[in-house]
C-alpha cells in the first residue's frame, strides 16, 4: 500500500509526541479538536510486545511507522489518521 504523507509535514517526531503524551495524567492528551471540529483525546500506550502507539477514537492507532502519513498501515487501505496527528502535533509543540 502506497501512503501519502501529511502536508505540510508534522513538526515533531513520534518519539517527542509519545513522550509528551506519556507525561500527562493517565498518559492522555486533554481534549483536542480535529480540523473537522470533532473532539477527541489520544493516549500513549504499548502493545503486549512493547510496541508504542497512540490510541485514538474508534480503535484507530498511530504506530511509529505511521507518523507523518495520512493513513496508518492497518487493513487494506489503512485508517485515516491525519486529522488526529496534526492536532496532536500542534498540541505537543505548544508544551
C-alpha positions in Angstrom: 0.0 0.0 0.0 1.4 3.4 -1.0 0.7 6.0 1.6 0.5 9.8 1.2 2.5 12.0 3.6 0.8 14.7 5.6 1.4 18.2 4.1 2.7 20.4 5.4 4.8 17.9 7.4 4.4 17.4 11.1 6.9 19.4 13.2 7.7 16.8 15.9 8.9 13.2 15.8 6.8 10.3 17.0 9.3 10.0 20.0 8.7 13.6 21.0 4.9 13.3 20.8 4.7 10.0 22.5 6.9 11.3 25.4 4.7 14.5 25.7 1.5 12.4 25.9 3.2 10.0 28.4 3.9 12.8 30.8 0.2 13.8 31.0 -2.2 12.4 33.6 -3.2 8.9 32.6 -0.8 9.3 29.6 -3.6 11.1 27.8 -3.9 14.4 26.0 -6.5 16.9 27.0 -9.5 17.1 24.7 -8.3 18.2 21.2 -10.1 19.3 18.1 -9.6 17.8 14.6 -9.7 20.2 11.7 -13.3 19.0 11.2 -14.0 20.2 14.8 -14.5 16.8 16.3 -13.4 16.4 19.9 -11.0 13.6 20.8 -8.3 12.6 23.3 -5.3 10.5 22.4 -3.4 8.1 24.8 0.1 6.8 24.8 0.1 3.0 25.0 2.2 -0.1 24.4 1.3 -3.5 22.9 2.0 -6.7 24.7 5.2 -7.0 22.8 6.1 -3.4 23.9 5.5 -1.6 20.6 4.5 2.0 21.2 1.4 3.5 19.7 -1.0 6.4 20.1 -4.5 5.2 20.8 -7.3 7.2 19.0 -11.1 7.1 18.9 -12.9 4.1 17.2 -9.9 1.8 17.8 -7.6 3.8 15.4 -3.9 3.7 16.2 -0.8 5.6 15.2 2.3 3.4 15.4 5.8 4.9 15.0 6.0 3.9 11.3 2.6 5.6 10.7 3.7 9.0 12.0 3.7 11.6 9.2 1.3 9.7 6.9 -2.3 10.4 6.1 -3.3 6.8 6.8 -1.9 4.1 9.2 -0.9 0.6 8.0 -3.9 -1.2 9.5 -6.1 -3.0 7.0 -6.1 -2.9 3.2 -6.4 0.9 2.8 -5.4 1.9 6.4 -7.4 4.0 8.8 -7.3 7.8 8.2 -5.2 9.4 11.0 -4.0 12.7 9.6 -6.8 14.8 11.2 -5.7 13.4 14.6 -1.9 13.5 14.0 -2.0 17.2 13.0 -3.9 18.2 16.1 -1.7 16.1 18.4 1.5 17.6 16.8 0.2 21.1 17.3 -0.7 20.4 20.9 2.6 18.8 21.7 4.7 21.6 20.1 3.0 24.2 22.4 4.2 22.4 25.5 
